[in-house]
Amino acid sequence: MEITLNEAQDQVDHWIKTVGVRYFNELTNLGILMEEVGELSRLMVRTYGEQSFKESDKNKLLSDEMADVLWVLICLANQTGVNLTEALQKNFEKKNIRDARRHLDNEKLQ
């Protein structure tokens, strides 16, 4: 099932208001986001880096950890009135102008 960012924002909002009772406050969700990014980082380091897996990490999935990060980011967007579709479109525009030649001209990437 594919969903748009707008649909994801609506679905998360509906879930929070029906199953989750209410949003945690913005600062709590920011802390949760940092925790989730940390969990993703831990798994990435063990999967692609040099650290070995701990027993508690062995059944974790990158996709699940990424989805947890996205979920909390969507919560924060909903709470602060950010339309993620519009924000992402504007971000592409900014990057296309600012970075039009930047990476092509970067000798480190050649």
FENQUI-V941080 format. One record per helix or strand of 3 or more residues. SS is the DSSP state (@ for helix, = for strand). FROM is the first residue (numbers start at 1). LEN is the number of residues. Records with the same first field share a line. If there is no record, write none. Layout:
# FENQUI-V941080
SS: FROM-LEN + FROM-LEN
This chain:
# FENQUI-V941080
@: 5-14 + 26-23 + 55-3 + 62-19 + 84-15 + 107-3
